Amino acid sequence: MTIVNFTPWTALFGGMLIGTGALLLLLAGGRIAGISGIVAGIGTQPDKAWRIAFVAGLILMPFILFGADWVTAPSLERFSAIRLLLAGLLVGIGARLGNGCTSGHGICGMGRLSWRSLVATLIFMAAGIATVTLLGVA
């Protein structure tokens, strides 16, 4: 197997940006940057404005970055729309069952040295590795 998309420097820079953003949200607003909790809170919490702005940024930035040809990514054309929708649904169910998602547990929880987040992160990483290995989608 050949690794064709190994980009350690851009991955490191991106991880640093995500970590910095999560830290700023925690320090400035006392909020955890868990995407599933932020999205769920739009419908249930009174503080909707920052949540909507956060989600809007998540949706709009890829359009800006890809539209300006500042970034590239592997194409998803080889996957059917049904397969992609099913994958998204399963990720959503997993985030709900795990009381958080990769951003809440893997970034914020691990950064706060939460044992619950450590276990959750190990489980979803193992599940992701198993899925890629079994389905050969890498």
Disulfide bonds with the S-S distance in Angstrom:
none
